[in-house]
Amino acid sequence: MRTSIFDLFKIGIGPSSSHTVGPMRAASRFVAELDKAGQLDRVACVLAELYGSLALTGIGHGTDRAVLLGLSGEKPEEVDPAAIEAIVDTIRAEKRLVLLARHAIPFEESRDLLFHEDLVLPGHPNGMRFTAFSRGEETIASNVYYSVGGGFIVQEGEETNAQLECLSVPHPFSSGAELLERAEGNGLPIWKLMLENESALRSEQEVRERLKEIWSVMDACIERGLHTEGILPGGLKVQRRAPRLLRKIQARPANDPLLAMDWVNAFAMAVNEENAAGGRVVTAPTNGAAGLVPAVGRYYRQFLADASDDGLMRYLLTAGAIGILYKENASISGAEVGCQGEVGVACSMAAAGLAGALGATNREAEHAAEIGMEHHLGMTCDPIGGLVQIPCIERNAIGAVKAVNACRLAIQESGEHRVSLDDVIRTMYQTGLDMQSRYKETALAGLAVNVRDC
Ligand code: SF4
């Protein structure tokens, strides 16, 4: 087991974990390594090259801006979203970039930031190369990184996911079956097993504090999205819909039996509109799918009897366990397996999380996770204009409602079911690998070519 819940739930910025957060982290890591090697002051220029999906949908996903920010030393979890515009505008106006905020070099995007739309590096569809040159044009360093989904990056030549060091935790698990076995063998609900694992990596108090912080960022994102009007950036002229939905919901009779469903829609869309606007979001497990986990958590908090802060903790811990299974056994990258790996995984996590919050059995939670993914199998990634807006925003709302439904279905059954979570994870991964690459975050197929983008 190689993934902590805090690798999965990361505070960052929109609009994309693989195309914004990952490249920003890679660029900032590149300059930090130059600095560590004592080479930063020798750098006269940097060439940043983007390949595959990053090149094809990079502009729409803000990859260009992410690279500029990363080279400047900004980090997704720390950068102030409100300051981004000014930082990027200054670099562009001055054609000058200050590496790690202390070593200035000339930087002209048309020359120094290249999009290789027809080339794919061998390790992953989201590849990038950073090269630093000295004044005498000698290559100081040239590193390839892959953004493998959910903001995770891997440097070429570095350990792959499968070879990364195992975490030293009391209840390691590598499959859904093993998770159930270990939980039942120790008489633990999944959330408690996760808490004990995470508490072996840091104190239990810190685990709880960090989860509280994750929830407060999620909840604040819902609130900002519900109350921010306007047009989303990127040129599609997509109107923010969450505030309008909120007004309509508030005007409806309180006894409307489907009112809670409308709220779930509004919560999810609020987050994804904030994400599309480049705001502060929690990657869960990706940015494109960042609305589901907060929306279902808020549904639990606002609509279910006996909801509590402890229940919310159970929710996040159970959802995290399920996310780790997908991360370690399949993929959470839309560029690798389509949207089933983003919205599908988030749905599976939220469905199991809700079951955990409600005190369902482990088998019911596993069943909920399985249902959540089973009905997303084959879902492609075809964002219009390469922006994380259509279908992404609405897709989070539909996925969140589906997660609630998957949980309700599972907890009314016995826990017995024909398709296991491991079966569906394996199927999702195989389906994703079989999917034609143009349906995987390239904006070359699907809605991206059949709907006029302006
Ligand atoms: S379609 Fe799905 S996978 Fe693709 S960018 Fe949108 S949310 Fe992400």
Boltz pocket constraint, residues with backbone or C-beta under 6 A from the ligand:
constraints:
  - pocket:
      binder: B
      contacts: [[A, 288], [A, 289], [A, 334], [A, 338], [A, 339], [A, 340], [A, 342], [A, 343], [A, 380], [A, 381], [A, 382], [A, 383], [A, 387], [A, 388], [A, 389], [A, 391], [A, 392], [A, 395], [A, 441]]
      max_distance: 6.0
